[in-house]
C-alpha cells in the first residue's frame, strides 16, 4: 500500500515539474527572451504560425518603431521576412525586411517592397524610413533588428511574416498553403495586442474557386461537348440525342465558365498592382468567343439552307479555338496558383483520357465511314443513295443525320 502511495506521489510530482518546465519554456519564447548587448524591448508578441516572435519599442512622440523579429527553427538555406502593409492585409503592397545567410556564411539583410505574388524579393526602398538595419543567425534562429519611421502609418498596423527557400543566394517563392498563407495579422502599437487576419486565406480560397470553376468548365466540359458532337452523331440511334447532349454540355460549360471568369475579375480588383497579362488576355478572349458561340445558336440556319456550310465552318473553327486556348490558360493558371502537384497531374490525366477517347472514336468513325462508302458504291445502302430517304449526309469523315 505504501509503495502505491509513493508511486502516486512521484507521478504527481513529475507531472507538476513537467508542467512547470513546459510553461517556463513557452514563456521564454517571447517575454523572457534575452537579447545580446542588454537590448531590451518593452513589448513582445508570439506570432501564431511559423515559429515567429515580434519584440518592439514604440515611441508615440516620434512615431518610431524599434523592432526585433525572431524566426526560430530555420535552416541556413532559407530566408525570412517581416513586413508592414500600409494599404492592405495581404502580401502585395507589403514593405518587407528580408534576411538570410549567404553561401559564404555572412548575413544579408535589406528592404524589399512587394509588388506582386511571384517575387524574388528584390532589394528596394520602402515607403517609410528604415535605420539601424541588421540581422543575426545563431542556433537555427534568424533575428532582424531595425528602426522604422512610421509618421503616416498610425498605431494599428497590418503585419506579414514569411519564410522560403534559397537557390544559392537568391530567394525563391514560398509555399502557398498551410501556415505560409496564414502568416498575417494586425498589430496595435499602443496596447501591444496582435490580432489575426483571414484576408490571405479568403483570397486564396477565391483563387482556388476561380481555378476549379474554369478547369471544370473550359478545360473539361467544353472538350467533352465537342467529342459528343463530333462522334456520337455517327450512331443512328443517338440522333437527335447527341445534339441535345452537345448543347447541354456546352451551355453548362459556358455558365460555369462565366462564374469562374467573374471570380477572376473580383480577384483582379482586389489585387492592385498584380497582373498576369497573358492569363488575363486569354481569359477575356475565351469569354468573348464563348459568348459569341452562344448567340450564334440563335441565328443557326436550317440544314438545307445555303449558308449552313459557312455557319458550320465558323462554329467548328471558333469551338476548337476555344478548347485549345482553354487548355493553355488552365496550365498558365496552375503556374500562377502553384497548387500541390497532384492537382496538375490529375488534370493532365483528364486531358490524356479525353484525347485518347477522341483518337479511338476518330479511328472508329473513319472505319464506319469507309464501310458505308463501300456499301454505297456497291449499291447496298437501303436508303437509295448518298442523300437517302432518312436524310443521311456524308460530311467529312463520317455520316451524321443532323448538323450541329
KETORZA-22369 format. One record per residue (C-alpha): x, y, z; residue in three letters; residue number from 1. Coordinates in Angstrom, 3 decimals. Example, Ala and Ser with C-alpha at 12.3 -4.5 7.8 and 13.67 -1.06 7.14 Angstrom:
residues 2
        X        Y        Z rest  nr
   12.300   -4.500    7.800  ALA   1
   13.670   -1.060    7.140  SER   2
end
This chain:
residues 404
        X        Y        Z rest  nr
    0.000    0.000    0.000  UNK   1
    2.842    2.350    0.942  UNK   2
    4.553    1.591   -2.355  UNK   3
    1.455    2.608   -4.302  UNK   4
    1.202    5.905   -2.415  UNK   5
    4.870    6.616   -3.071  UNK   6
    4.398    5.859   -6.762  UNK   7
    1.357    8.162   -6.892  UNK   8
    3.261   10.975   -5.176  UNK   9
    6.182   10.602   -7.592  UNK  10
    3.797   10.643  -10.585  UNK  11
    2.053   13.814   -9.372  UNK  12
    5.387   15.482   -8.620  UNK  13
    6.792   14.650  -12.059  UNK  14
    3.618   15.935  -13.689  UNK  15
    3.841   19.252  -11.833  UNK  16
    7.534   19.607  -12.670  UNK  17
    6.817   18.842  -16.341  UNK  18
    4.011   21.411  -16.473  UNK  19
    6.284   23.982  -14.840  UNK  20
    9.098   23.324  -17.281  UNK  21
    6.752   23.484  -20.259  UNK  22
    5.187   26.733  -19.095  UNK  23
    8.642   28.169  -18.498  UNK  24
    9.843   27.155  -21.942  UNK  25
    6.798   28.681  -23.585  UNK  26
    7.237   31.846  -21.557  UNK  27
   10.819   32.142  -22.720  UNK  28
    9.654   32.248  -26.347  UNK  29
    8.730   35.866  -26.028  UNK  30
    8.558   37.662  -22.696  UNK  31
   11.620   36.062  -21.105  UNK  32
   13.860   36.063  -24.150  UNK  33
   17.183   37.817  -23.596  UNK  34
   18.902   39.712  -26.387  UNK  35
   22.676   40.263  -26.601  UNK  36
   24.247   43.573  -25.568  UNK  37
   21.464   44.056  -22.993  UNK  38
   18.991   45.178  -25.607  UNK  39
   15.526   45.460  -24.078  UNK  40
   12.140   45.564  -25.795  UNK  41
    9.147   46.546  -23.689  UNK  42
    6.536   44.696  -25.751  UNK  43
    6.525   41.333  -27.494  UNK  44
    4.090   39.078  -29.321  UNK  45
    4.135   35.334  -30.016  UNK  46
    3.035   35.223  -33.648  UNK  47
    0.588   32.355  -34.283  UNK  48
    2.439   30.482  -37.060  UNK  49
    5.921   29.839  -38.476  UNK  50
    7.727   29.859  -35.094  UNK  51
    7.958   33.647  -35.141  UNK  52
    8.071   36.353  -32.467  UNK  53
    7.996   40.129  -32.624  UNK  54
    9.628   42.354  -29.972  UNK  55
    9.287   46.130  -30.205  UNK  56
    9.503   49.549  -28.612  UNK  57
    7.201   52.289  -29.877  UNK  58
    7.819   55.994  -29.254  UNK  59
    4.467   57.800  -29.598  UNK  60
    6.071   61.252  -29.778  UNK  61
    8.365   60.461  -32.722  UNK  62
    6.319   57.562  -34.171  UNK  63
    9.473   55.475  -34.302  UNK  64
    9.140   51.718  -34.058  UNK  65
   12.188   49.718  -32.951  UNK  66
   11.690   46.027  -33.720  UNK  67
   13.392   42.672  -33.325  UNK  68
   11.779   39.951  -35.410  UNK  69
   12.784   36.410  -34.386  UNK  70
   12.221   33.376  -36.590  UNK  71
   13.175   30.114  -34.880  UNK  72
   13.795   26.622  -36.235  UNK  73
   15.056   27.943  -39.569  UNK  74
   17.784   26.316  -41.658  UNK  75
   20.763   28.135  -43.112  UNK  76
   19.450   27.707  -46.668  UNK  77
   16.234   29.652  -46.070  UNK  78
   15.185   33.293  -45.986  UNK  79
   12.844   35.040  -43.553  UNK  80
   10.958   38.314  -43.807  UNK  81
    8.786   40.567  -41.684  UNK  82
    6.738   43.334  -43.257  UNK  83
    4.215   46.092  -42.718  UNK  84
    1.461   46.545  -45.294  UNK  85
    0.222   50.155  -45.191  UNK  86
   -2.566   49.598  -47.734  UNK  87
   -3.940   46.067  -47.346  UNK  88
   -3.910   42.893  -45.233  UNK  89
   -2.095   40.626  -47.683  UNK  90
    1.333   40.178  -49.172  UNK  91
    1.148   42.557  -52.126  UNK  92
    1.911   46.109  -51.046  UNK  93
    3.952   44.928  -48.059  UNK  94
    7.103   46.812  -47.083  UNK  95
    9.451   43.993  -46.076  UNK  96
   12.648   43.456  -44.149  UNK  97
   14.425   40.373  -45.542  UNK  98
   17.328   38.390  -44.105  UNK  99
   19.199   35.182  -44.864  UNK 100
   22.622   33.616  -44.533  UNK 101
   24.615   33.724  -47.769  UNK 102
   26.651   30.827  -49.116  UNK 103
   29.845   32.408  -47.764  UNK 104
   28.406   32.385  -44.228  UNK 105
   27.742   36.128  -43.921  UNK 106
   24.305   37.575  -43.275  UNK 107
   22.452   39.672  -45.818  UNK 108
   19.631   41.939  -44.649  UNK 109
   17.837   44.510  -46.807  UNK 110
   14.500   46.163  -47.566  UNK 111
   12.139   44.948  -50.302  UNK 112
    8.791   46.425  -51.411  UNK 113
    6.459   43.588  -52.536  UNK 114
    4.583   44.476  -55.723  UNK 115
    3.436   41.042  -56.960  UNK 116
    2.867   37.480  -55.781  UNK 117
    5.652   35.797  -57.735  UNK 118
    8.522   37.831  -56.358  UNK 119
   12.164   37.079  -55.687  UNK 120
   12.280   39.795  -53.024  UNK 121
   14.320   42.283  -54.998  UNK 122
   16.002   44.996  -52.950  UNK 123
   14.402   48.427  -52.982  UNK 124
   13.392   51.428  -50.869  UNK 125
   10.312   51.235  -48.644  UNK 126
    7.537   53.786  -48.230  UNK 127
    8.915   54.741  -44.794  UNK 128
   12.370   55.343  -43.362  UNK 129
   14.415   52.377  -42.113  UNK 130
   17.560   52.706  -39.999  UNK 131
   19.792   50.506  -37.811  UNK 132
   19.035   47.512  -40.021  UNK 133
   20.934   44.354  -39.073  UNK 134
   20.453   40.590  -38.721  UNK 135
   21.983   37.598  -36.963  UNK 136
   21.788   33.831  -37.338  UNK 137
   22.526   31.584  -34.394  UNK 138
   21.116   28.296  -33.063  UNK 139
   18.762   27.929  -36.061  UNK 140
   17.227   31.339  -35.391  UNK 141
   17.343   34.462  -37.547  UNK 142
   16.749   37.826  -35.842  UNK 143
   16.136   41.044  -37.786  UNK 144
   16.724   44.356  -35.990  UNK 145
   15.518   47.684  -37.397  UNK 146
   14.098   51.091  -36.534  UNK 147
   11.157   52.282  -38.621  UNK 148
    9.825   55.816  -39.041  UNK 149
    6.012   55.460  -39.157  UNK 150
    4.784   59.032  -39.056  UNK 151
    1.934   58.421  -41.516  UNK 152
    1.010   54.823  -40.718  UNK 153
   -0.972   55.185  -37.460  UNK 154
   -0.803   52.905  -34.433  UNK 155
   -2.721   49.926  -35.899  UNK 156
   -0.602   48.086  -38.451  UNK 157
   -1.100   45.181  -40.837  UNK 158
    1.858   42.850  -40.432  UNK 159
    3.030   39.944  -42.599  UNK 160
    5.830   37.468  -41.884  UNK 161
    7.155   34.731  -44.128  UNK 162
    9.859   32.174  -44.885  UNK 163
   11.048   30.390  -48.020  UNK 164
   13.919   28.571  -49.656  UNK 165
   17.074   29.830  -51.327  UNK 166
   18.640   28.934  -54.654  UNK 167
   22.229   29.898  -53.936  UNK 168
   21.831   33.465  -52.699  UNK 169
   18.512   34.070  -54.489  UNK 170
   15.226   33.872  -52.512  UNK 171
   12.623   31.578  -54.048  UNK 172
    8.816   31.628  -53.857  UNK 173
    7.450   30.444  -50.528  UNK 174
    4.919   27.632  -50.112  UNK 175
    1.351   28.727  -50.931  UNK 176
   -0.501   26.514  -48.473  UNK 177
   -0.783   25.831  -44.746  UNK 178
    0.929   28.186  -42.311  UNK 179
    2.544   30.197  -45.118  UNK 180
   -0.840   31.638  -46.144  UNK 181
   -1.890   32.296  -42.544  UNK 182
    1.125   34.390  -41.551  UNK 183
   -0.522   37.798  -41.392  UNK 184
   -2.408   39.866  -38.860  UNK 185
   -2.778   43.203  -37.126  UNK 186
   -0.537   44.859  -34.554  UNK 187
   -1.619   47.545  -32.082  UNK 188
    1.494   49.561  -31.292  UNK 189
   -0.040   51.174  -28.209  UNK 190
   -1.577   48.153  -26.463  UNK 191
    0.826   45.624  -27.957  UNK 192
   -2.032   43.326  -28.942  UNK 193
   -1.582   41.284  -32.121  UNK 194
   -4.645   40.045  -33.986  UNK 195
   -5.068   37.503  -36.746  UNK 196
   -6.374   38.169  -40.232  UNK 197
   -8.099   35.757  -42.552  UNK 198
   -7.669   38.011  -45.568  UNK 199
   -4.966   35.865  -47.118  UNK 200
   -6.933   32.670  -46.549  UNK 201
  -10.038   34.271  -48.047  UNK 202
   -8.159   35.418  -51.128  UNK 203
   -6.530   32.017  -51.550  UNK 204
   -9.984   30.409  -51.321  UNK 205
  -11.250   32.702  -54.080  UNK 206
   -8.239   31.822  -56.228  UNK 207
   -8.918   28.122  -55.715  UNK 208
  -12.611   28.564  -56.598  UNK 209
  -11.605   30.515  -59.703  UNK 210
   -9.246   27.718  -60.743  UNK 211
  -11.716   24.889  -60.114  UNK 212
  -14.609   26.578  -61.943  UNK 213
  -12.540   27.349  -65.025  UNK 214
  -10.838   23.954  -65.119  UNK 215
  -14.152   22.099  -64.944  UNK 216
  -15.923   24.358  -67.456  UNK 217
  -13.461   25.443  -70.132  UNK 218
  -10.994   22.614  -69.563  UNK 219
  -13.259   19.548  -69.193  UNK 220
  -16.909   20.171  -70.115  UNK 221
  -16.063   22.115  -73.283  UNK 222
  -13.862   19.346  -74.799  UNK 223
  -16.456   16.729  -73.768  UNK 224
  -19.156   18.638  -75.619  UNK 225
  -17.003   18.755  -78.745  UNK 226
  -16.358   14.999  -78.563  UNK 227
  -20.100   14.336  -78.229  UNK 228
  -20.898   16.474  -81.285  UNK 229
  -18.151   15.035  -83.469  UNK 230
  -18.523   11.323  -82.775  UNK 231
  -21.918   10.379  -81.291  UNK 232
  -23.762   11.532  -84.387  UNK 233
  -22.219    8.634  -86.307  UNK 234
  -24.554    6.311  -84.423  UNK 235
  -28.058    6.495  -85.888  UNK 236
  -29.566    5.510  -82.560  UNK 237
  -28.032    8.631  -80.963  UNK 238
  -29.911   11.034  -83.229  UNK 239
  -31.070   13.595  -82.135  UNK 240
  -29.983   12.900  -78.541  UNK 241
  -26.346   13.732  -79.367  UNK 242
  -27.355   17.251  -80.387  UNK 243
  -29.159   17.995  -77.131  UNK 244
  -26.314   16.465  -75.107  UNK 245
  -23.869   18.665  -77.013  UNK 246
  -25.906   21.801  -76.351  UNK 247
  -26.396   20.900  -72.663  UNK 248
  -22.696   20.223  -72.148  UNK 249
  -21.518   23.398  -73.895  UNK 250
  -24.104   25.636  -72.266  UNK 251
  -23.245   24.239  -68.810  UNK 252
  -19.568   24.839  -69.553  UNK 253
  -20.338   28.425  -70.547  UNK 254
  -22.416   29.167  -67.418  UNK 255
  -19.814   27.681  -65.038  UNK 256
  -17.047   29.373  -67.040  UNK 257
  -18.706   32.778  -66.698  UNK 258
  -18.852   32.239  -62.925  UNK 259
  -15.124   31.425  -62.953  UNK 260
  -14.423   34.457  -65.115  UNK 261
  -16.365   36.610  -62.633  UNK 262
  -14.266   35.387  -59.708  UNK 263
  -11.185   36.258  -61.748  UNK 264
  -12.428   39.821  -62.215  UNK 265
  -13.111   40.072  -58.481  UNK 266
   -9.617   38.826  -57.658  UNK 267
   -8.135   41.346  -60.077  UNK 268
   -9.992   44.238  -58.452  UNK 269
   -8.758   43.145  -55.008  UNK 270
   -5.137   42.743  -56.117  UNK 271
   -3.990   46.198  -57.101  UNK 272
   -0.626   46.122  -58.834  UNK 273
   -0.819   42.406  -59.668  UNK 274
   -1.288   41.485  -63.313  UNK 275
   -0.856   38.212  -65.119  UNK 276
   -1.227   39.713  -68.571  UNK 277
   -1.204   36.552  -70.708  UNK 278
   -3.621   34.697  -68.408  UNK 279
   -5.931   37.706  -68.246  UNK 280
   -5.901   38.322  -72.014  UNK 281
   -6.643   34.699  -72.879  UNK 282
   -9.464   34.707  -70.318  UNK 283
  -11.087   37.735  -71.957  UNK 284
  -10.751   36.114  -75.413  UNK 285
  -12.333   32.895  -74.128  UNK 286
  -15.266   34.741  -72.585  UNK 287
  -15.805   36.705  -75.800  UNK 288
  -15.644   33.653  -78.083  UNK 289
  -17.830   31.613  -75.726  UNK 290
  -20.456   34.355  -75.660  UNK 291
  -20.295   34.568  -79.462  UNK 292
  -20.915   30.812  -79.738  UNK 293
  -23.985   31.037  -77.504  UNK 294
  -25.534   33.856  -79.515  UNK 295
  -24.613   32.136  -82.777  UNK 296
  -27.111   29.392  -81.922  UNK 297
  -29.889   31.952  -82.279  UNK 298
  -29.010   32.510  -85.955  UNK 299
  -28.164   28.905  -86.870  UNK 300
  -29.515   28.227  -90.391  UNK 301
  -31.500   25.081  -91.104  UNK 302
  -29.530   22.114  -92.517  UNK 303
  -30.753   22.711  -96.077  UNK 304
  -30.022   26.465  -96.036  UNK 305
  -27.327   27.649  -98.470  UNK 306
  -25.431   29.454  -95.690  UNK 307
  -25.381   26.443  -93.345  UNK 308
  -21.992   25.319  -94.668  UNK 309
  -20.406   28.682  -93.752  UNK 310
  -22.049   28.642  -90.323  UNK 311
  -20.646   25.155  -89.709  UNK 312
  -17.132   26.290  -90.653  UNK 313
  -17.392   29.247  -88.276  UNK 314
  -18.882   27.121  -85.489  UNK 315
  -16.170   24.453  -85.696  UNK 316
  -13.314   26.952  -86.033  UNK 317
  -14.380   29.008  -83.016  UNK 318
  -15.166   25.900  -80.978  UNK 319
  -11.776   24.270  -81.461  UNK 320
  -10.028   27.609  -80.854  UNK 321
  -11.826   27.918  -77.514  UNK 322
  -10.754   24.402  -76.479  UNK 323
   -7.086   24.965  -77.367  UNK 324
   -6.936   28.355  -75.621  UNK 325
   -8.753   26.908  -72.594  UNK 326
   -6.173   24.184  -72.035  UNK 327
   -3.306   26.666  -72.478  UNK 328
   -4.836   29.109  -69.999  UNK 329
   -5.534   26.425  -67.411  UNK 330
   -1.873   25.464  -67.363  UNK 331
   -0.970   29.138  -67.018  UNK 332
   -3.344   29.211  -64.053  UNK 333
   -1.562   26.251  -62.488  UNK 334
    1.735   28.128  -62.813  UNK 335
    0.217   31.165  -61.092  UNK 336
   -1.653   29.397  -58.291  UNK 337
    1.065   26.769  -57.727  UNK 338
   -1.170   24.144  -56.058  UNK 339
    0.047   20.721  -54.996  UNK 340
    1.410   18.825  -57.986  UNK 341
   -1.278   16.151  -57.694  UNK 342
   -3.922   18.589  -58.988  UNK 343
   -1.927   19.443  -62.096  UNK 344
   -1.195   15.751  -62.650  UNK 345
   -4.907   14.951  -62.238  UNK 346
   -5.858   17.470  -64.922  UNK 347
   -3.157   16.124  -67.232  UNK 348
   -4.701   12.682  -66.695  UNK 349
   -8.143   14.011  -67.649  UNK 350
   -6.792   15.644  -70.808  UNK 351
   -4.938   12.451  -71.792  UNK 352
   -8.126   10.425  -71.225  UNK 353
  -10.210   12.813  -73.365  UNK 354
   -7.566   12.884  -76.100  UNK 355
   -7.285    9.066  -76.101  UNK 356
  -11.065    8.758  -76.326  UNK 357
  -11.109   11.180  -79.250  UNK 358
   -8.384    9.234  -81.075  UNK 359
  -10.208    5.915  -80.642  UNK 360
  -13.528    7.405  -81.758  UNK 361
  -11.827    9.102  -84.696  UNK 362
  -10.485    5.753  -85.871  UNK 363
  -13.853    4.094  -85.379  UNK 364
  -15.784    6.786  -87.276  UNK 365
  -13.351    6.545  -90.170  UNK 366
  -13.935    2.806  -90.179  UNK 367
  -17.726    3.338  -90.201  UNK 368
  -17.460    5.980  -92.945  UNK 369
  -15.327    3.770  -95.170  UNK 370
  -17.635    0.773  -94.681  UNK 371
  -20.684    2.833  -95.556  UNK 372
  -18.980    4.328  -98.609  UNK 373
  -18.099    0.832  -99.767  UNK 374
  -21.670   -0.329  -99.204  UNK 375
  -22.945    2.728 -101.044  UNK 376
  -20.683    2.137 -104.033  UNK 377
  -21.883   -1.467 -104.224  UNK 378
  -25.478   -0.325 -104.139  UNK 379
  -26.200   -1.952 -100.808  UNK 380
  -27.491    1.078  -98.947  UNK 381
  -31.183    0.594  -98.190  UNK 382
  -31.840    4.301  -98.350  UNK 383
  -31.180    4.772 -102.044  UNK 384
  -28.056    6.853 -102.365  UNK 385
  -25.981    9.440 -100.593  UNK 386
  -28.936   11.574  -99.579  UNK 387
  -31.263    8.736  -98.651  UNK 388
  -34.807    8.782  -97.509  UNK 389
  -33.776    9.416  -93.913  UNK 390
  -31.699   12.465  -94.854  UNK 391
  -28.279   10.974  -94.022  UNK 392
  -25.457   13.215  -95.246  UNK 393
  -21.834   12.184  -95.715  UNK 394
  -19.922   15.065  -94.124  UNK 395
  -16.163   14.990  -93.589  UNK 396
  -15.139   11.572  -92.412  UNK 397
  -18.442   10.236  -91.129  UNK 398
  -22.172   10.233  -91.501  UNK 399
  -24.454   12.380  -89.485  UNK 400
  -28.170   12.906  -89.548  UNK 401
  -28.172   16.410  -88.124  UNK 402
  -25.596   19.142  -88.249  UNK 403
  -24.553   20.907  -85.077  UNK 404
end
